[in-house]
Amino acid sequence: MGSELGIIDGIYEAAVVPEQWPSVLEAISRRTDSAFGTVFIYREGVHKFVGTPESERLVSDYIALGQPKLNSRMERSLALNSPGFVTDHDFFSDREMAEDPFYRDFMYPRGYGWVASTLFPLPNGDMVSVSFERRKARGAFEADAIAALDAMRPHFGRSAVLSARLGLERVRGMVQSLNVLGIPGAVLRQNGSLYVANDEFGKLVPALVQDRRDRVTLVDGNADALLEDAIARLRTRDAKTMVSSIPVAAKAGRLPVIFHLVPVRGAANDIFSAGLALLVATSVDRALVPTAEVLQGLFDLTPAESRVARSIVEGNTLEGIALAKGVSRETVRTQLASVFAKTGVSRQTELVALLSGKGIAEDADG
């Protein structure tokens, strides 16, 4: 990939195979005598990036600082609004660089300090930044290096647009495949609003779901609080977050519904993917008591918690469950409290209503 033609081919290949980005950026870094290269996506307050290993280390150090506004380059680059690659001296004077906290306290101590970068918007509203960093001792980017990068810039732009379109087609395919199965499904954007939804999911709007500007909401207040928390944890990439299951109790003429929020991870380096999570809805058949295995899968319960939940729905008391399982009543109470937290209910009658409805009057306000 060392030749210019090979690099350009690599840029387009990375649009389809995101795992190729690090090697493409490494090749361009060698071509321009840079230490590393990085591609950033700025989307709805969320920054995603991919780069060479050296870039990954430096950006991780920067994120760990918890000072997102320390990097003054971005603000000045936006104000400059240049149609090509720009360097530090397009943003700052030598004196400003020496006094700027980002250079003085972060970049210079790590041996870096010269950048060549460019910005361009995507049709979906995202902002893309491509940058290459040199070591401070190497010196600023020369005119011929900037010319070489400018020659590649249109290819970066086309590749980014292609990646965004492919990402949209992937999520459309995802929800349409659910539609064929009769399962309501939608993909949420990074801010939690609806990105793509199938026809079955559309039938839930507005009775169960509302698509608002800030994020998708559930009409049921208790369920929506759980959804809001789940979306927030996904956006911060909480290590404990896998799948969140959110119950909505039955109302007159409607079965209970479980919403499942599943992270959309995609390819590890697919920073152009705009989808945060897949939101799927499944109805619970009130005529049946779900098995312990089904309960465990629906609500991320432990095996013990799922057995306690099923026993409660079957009409057993805490004392009876404890005796049958050979554990203390307090152990069962603790497990039930965890079931309440995960299913979004606060009483045993609510749990029974959610999962079976036996002997429980449906809400009359539906």
Secondary structure as GFF3:
##gff-version 3
##sequence-region A 1 366
A	DSSP	alpha_helix	4	16	.	.	.	ID=ss1
A	DSSP	three_ten_helix	18	20	.	.	.	ID=ss2
A	DSSP	alpha_helix	21	31	.	.	.	ID=ss3
A	DSSP	beta_strand	36	43	.	.	.	ID=ss4
A	DSSP	beta_strand	46	51	.	.	.	ID=ss5
A	DSSP	alpha_helix	53	65	.	.	.	ID=ss6
A	DSSP	alpha_helix	73	80	.	.	.	ID=ss7
A	DSSP	beta_strand	86	87	.	.	.	ID=ss8
A	DSSP	alpha_helix	88	91	.	.	.	ID=ss9
A	DSSP	alpha_helix	94	99	.	.	.	ID=ss10
A	DSSP	alpha_helix	101	101	.	.	.	ID=ss11
A	DSSP	pi_helix	102	107	.	.	.	ID=ss12
A	DSSP	three_ten_helix	108	110	.	.	.	ID=ss13
A	DSSP	beta_strand	112	121	.	.	.	ID=ss14
A	DSSP	beta_strand	127	135	.	.	.	ID=ss15
A	DSSP	three_ten_helix	136	138	.	.	.	ID=ss16
A	DSSP	alpha_helix	143	180	.	.	.	ID=ss17
A	DSSP	beta_strand	185	189	.	.	.	ID=ss18
A	DSSP	beta_strand	194	197	.	.	.	ID=ss19
A	DSSP	alpha_helix	199	202	.	.	.	ID=ss20
A	DSSP	beta_strand	209	211	.	.	.	ID=ss21
A	DSSP	beta_strand	216	218	.	.	.	ID=ss22
A	DSSP	alpha_helix	221	235	.	.	.	ID=ss23
A	DSSP	beta_strand	244	248	.	.	.	ID=ss24
A	DSSP	beta_strand	257	263	.	.	.	ID=ss25
A	DSSP	beta_strand	275	283	.	.	.	ID=ss26
A	DSSP	alpha_helix	292	299	.	.	.	ID=ss27
A	DSSP	alpha_helix	303	313	.	.	.	ID=ss28
A	DSSP	alpha_helix	318	325	.	.	.	ID=ss29
A	DSSP	alpha_helix	329	343	.	.	.	ID=ss30
A	DSSP	alpha_helix	348	355	.	.	.	ID=ss31
###
